[in-house]
Amino acid sequence: MQRTWPLLRISLVGLAVVLAGALAARLWLELQVAIHRVDIPISVADSADGLPLRVAVLGDLHVGHGVTDLEVLRRVLHSVVAEHPDLILFVGDYTADIREGIEQLRQSIVSQIKEVSLHAPTYVVLGNYETWTGRQEWLAAFRRAGVVALENAVATVVVGDARICVRGLGDYYTGRLRWVDWPETCSTNVKITLTHDPAGAFIRASDGVVFAGHTHCGQVRVPFVGALWMPTSAPRDATCGLYRDADRTLYVTSGVGTSVLPLRLGAPSAWDMVTLRRR
């Protein structure tokens, strides 16, 4: 009996080491940024042309937190360009940094987004971290770089045969959302709405498709329980991936980076290569 206990302890320690190693490997893998490919059928006017459209959707970069640094951002944006999307859309939270040096970090992030915008029409909206780190400064930095930042505004772009209206709504989480209706000139165009917090998609009914982020799909999801916390008032089933009801089609990206905790579990880092098709 005296010899059994040491063997049992050794076995338990060995099992703990194996489990810890497996968990560490899982956490590391889920921080490696994947490309998530998804088809979304949308309702468009009979006269709308140009579908299908390939749209790159990126959210919650959170550069400066966890494992997401400027080099990781460079690799992610390189992978976006390699996919040759028709549109590139960013749904906010470019950093998680609220310390000294934010001005230099902001400029570096915006410069990289400017580079990717040379390859396809690119639109951005702001998230809660932009509100917390100088909303006007972010808007000015994007404007100086020639990147279109939409805050409660609509832009029109032509890609191939497709005429597209892109609406950017301010972040609901920080009280920046002011609803804007589609102008009449968008009546027969493909309609795409960007906002950060998916709760903003539930202010009113919306034609076309809405893209959002903010939730990180929970970032940490426990088996049989799900996400421990979702920082949004959006319905629970509208906080990750595709959601449809009678009034809207919403897609929430898992996002690239992390905030608060520098880890992900059950909600891998990703950006989305979305193909919009006629419904």
N, C-alpha and C positions, 0 to 999 in steps of 0.2 A: 504493500500500500504506500509505503514511504517513497518508493521509486516511481509510482504511478503519477503522483502530483507534479513532480518536475517535468515529466513527459507531457502531461496535460497542459502545464503552463507554456512549455515550448511550442506545443501545437497551437494553442490559442494566440500566442504572440505571432507565430508564423502566419496564421489565418488573418490576423489583424493587418500584418504587413502586406499580404497579398490584396486584401480588400482596399487598403489605403492606396496601394499602387494602382489598382484598377480604377478607383475613383479619381485619382489624380490624372490618369490617362484620359478618362472620360471628360473631365473638366478641361483639359488641354485641347482635346479634339473639338469640343464645343465652342472654343474660342477661336478656332481656325475658320476664317470667313468663307462660307460656302456661297455658291450661286444657286438660288432657289428659282426654278423655272415653273411658271404657272400660266395657264390659259384662262382668260376671263371673257366670256361672251357678254356684250353690252348692247343695250337698245339704242339704236341710232335712227335718224330719219332715213326714209327710203332713198332719198337723193344723196345721202352722205357717201363719199367715195374714200378710197385709200386704205380700207381695212383688208387684211390684218395690219396692226401696228405693233412694233416691238418697243417696249418702254422699259427703261432701267429705273428702278425705284430704290433709293437709298435713304436710310434714316438712322438717327441716333449714332452718329460716328463717334461722339464722345472722345475726340482726340485729346490726349493728355491724361487719360484715366485708364487704369488697368493695363492691358497689353496693347491698346490702340495708340500708337504714336504716329508721327508724320511719315515714317517709312512704311508702316502698315497701311496708312491711308494711300500712299503712292501706289502700293501693290494692288489695293482694292480698285482704285480708279483705273489702273492699267488693265485690270480684268474687265472692267466696264467697257472701255474703249475697244478691247479685243472682241467683244460681242457685237459691235456695230449696231447699237440701238438707233431707232428713229428719234427717240426723245430720251432725255436724261432728267430725272426728277429727284429732288432732295426734299425730305419732309421734316427737316429741323434737328436741333440738338447736335451742333457741330463740335462742341466741347463739353467737358464737365468741370472745367477749370474756372475757379473764381478767385485766383490768387494774382500776385504781381506777375507781370509778363504776359497778361492776356492780350495786350495790343499786338505783340510780336507773334503770338500763337494764332490770333485771328487772321493776321495778314498772311501767314504761311498757309493756313487752311484755305482761305479764299483764293490764294494764288494757285493752289492745286486744283480747285474747282474750276477756276478760269481756264486752266489748261485742258481739262476734260470737255469744257463747253465749246472748244474749237472743233470738236468732232461731231457734235449733234446739238440741236437746240436744247438748252438747259434752263430749268426753272427751279427756284428754291423758295421755301418759306422758312420762317423762324420758329424755333421751339422755346420751351420754358428757359433753357439755359442761355439762350440769346437775350431774353428779357433780363435775366439775372446778371449778364456780363456786358450790358450796354447795347440795348436794342437798336438805338439810332446809329451807334458806331458800326454794328453789323450791317445795317441797311446801307450806310455810306460806303463801307468797304466793298460790298458787292457791286454797288453802283459804279464806283471808281474802276472796278475790274471789268465792267461791262457784262456782268452776270445779272440776269433778270430775277430780282427778288420781288415776289408778289405778296403784299399784305392787304387783304380785303380789296383785291383788284382782279381784273380779267385781262388776259393777253390773247392775241390770236396769232397762230403760226400755220404756215403751209408746209407740209412734208410730203413730197411726192404728189399724189392725187388727193391727199387728205387735208381738209381744212379743219384745224383743231382750235378749240377755245380752252385755254388753261386758266382756271380760277384758283387763286391762292387766298386762303382764309387765315387770319391771325390765330395765334394759339389760344384755344379755349381755356386751357389750364391756368394761364396767367392773365386771363381777362382781356386778351387783345383781339378777339374775334368780333368782327362787325359784318354781319351777313350782307352779301351783295348778290343780287339776282343776275341771271344771264341776260346780256343785252339781246335785242331782237336779232342782231346780226349773227348771233350764235345758234339761231333756231334750227338750222340744218347741218350744223357742224358737229364733229365728235367733241364731246364735253368731258373734260378731266378736271377734277377738283383736288387740290392739295391742302392739307392742314396737318398740324402736328398731333394734337390730342384727338383720338377718334370720337370723343364726345362731341366735337364740333360738327360731325356729320349728322347729328340728331337734332340740330336746331330746327331745320326744315327739311322737307322732301327735296331730293336732288336728282336731276337727270344725269345720265352718263355714269361715270365711275368716280369714287372718292378714294384717294390714297392717304394713309396716315401712318404714324409710328407711335413713339412715346412710351408704349407699354413694355417694349422688349419681349413681348409675348410672355411676360412674367419674369423673365431672366432666370429665376430659380423655380422650377416646377417639381413638386414632390410626387412620386408615383402614387396613384389612387387618390390624391388630394388636389393636384393641380398647382396653379400659381399661388404663392403665399400672399402676394400683394399686387394689386393693379392700381397704379396711380391715375385713375380715370373714373368718371361717372358714366361712361358708355356701358351699355348692356354687356354682361360677362361674355356672351358668345360673340361679341363684336370687338374683341380685344386682341385677336390674333388670326391672321389669315383672312380668308374670304367670308364675307357676311352679306346676306341678301334679305331684304324684306320688300313689302309692296312699295316703299318710298325711296329706296336707295340700294346701290351696290357699293360696298365698302371693302377695301383691302388694307389690312394692317400688317406692315412689315415687321419682322422680328428685330431688325436693326443690326448694326455692325458691332458697336461697342458695349460698354457696361457703365453703370453709374452706381454709386453708393458702395456696392461690393464688386471687387474686380474678378468676378467669376460668373459663369453660366452653367446651368444644369437643367436639361430637358427643354431648353429654348436656345438652340445653337445660333451663333452669329451668322448673319447672312445678308446679302442684298438680293433683290428680286429682278429677274428677267421676265417681264410680263408680256404676253401676247394678247392684245385686245382683238376680239373677233366679233363679227356681227351676230347678234342673238336671234 
